[in-house]
């Protein structure tokens, strides 16, 4: 006969309520009692019936998480941030890899609703704002995507403008005068549009001509980064500074440039966006705009949990700052920043670098 919660309580010498609090983590129980309860559960091979409990309390302690590409380290790090806090709160989650497909996003949300999840974390969705706002039958938080009018939906995103402007200034300080941007899907991804806008507007503000800024748009993939670099190198006049709006895409661009015999950054400076772990592993190490990833996922879940527990009624938006991290792929100085006279050592503007 299967053990019951009463059997565990009797063995531990505590109340059934205490056992329930250990299982659900809703109330604090001393570490000593918690350890005793967990040992008793293992000894008796007791498994709580979470389905029955969810029917009783009308909560499943499950959430749904949508990610466009779990193989992309950027999105994987966000999911890890979600998971870290979900564990603290005693929640589990279903993960759907949507591939950035609109139909898949809609089907996943319908599936999560059908499974009675308590809430949804939606990472970088490509659904239109009005479609997202129609998904508020349960707590819903969007991460890494700005929502113009979130209403009762939570929203956590990074300030894509500031880091891209800083990168443009860095290229200018390095003496570059011809530029390219390998952008993401401009039609469906707001962050792709914002990154391009921040980079291009800062260059134009500095007096760079539009004809000296080449733009190619595609997916945030290694393959598109490689293909765009091939296309760029076929031009009669090749830019010397390239901003690639994701690190995965920049990796492809970097490998193509090296295969074609270019020295990075002497012949061409290449920078990315995301600051994922692989940006330090490529050669040379990739300069990139750092966007909070793990923290964005963790904050997104905390907002969702507050919404699920009724502590947060109404919209909640968090904007996280980005910053430029300079590494070997851009740090070659094409010209002195400051002129110097014979017999004196040249001086240049201070540069924040990492290795």
Buried (B, 14 or more C-beta within 10 A) or exposed (E): EEBEBEBBBEBBEBEEEBBBBBBBBEEEBEEEBBEBBBEBBEEBEBEBEBEEBBEEEEBBBBBBBBBBBBEBBBBBBBBEBBBEBBEEBEBEBBBBBBEBEBEBBBEBBEEBBEEEBBBBBBBBBBBEBEBBBEBEEBBBBBBBBBBEEBEBBBBBBBBBBBBBBBBBBBBBBBBBBBBBBBBBBBEBBBBBBBBBBBBBBBBBEEEBEEEBBBBBBBBBBBEBBBBBBBBBBEEEEBBBBBBBBBBBBBBBBBBBBBEEEBEBBEEBBBBBBBBBEBBBEBEBBBBBBBBBBBBBBBBBBBBBBBBBEEEBEEBBBBEBEBBBBBBBBBBBBBEEBEEEEEEEEEEEEEEEEEE
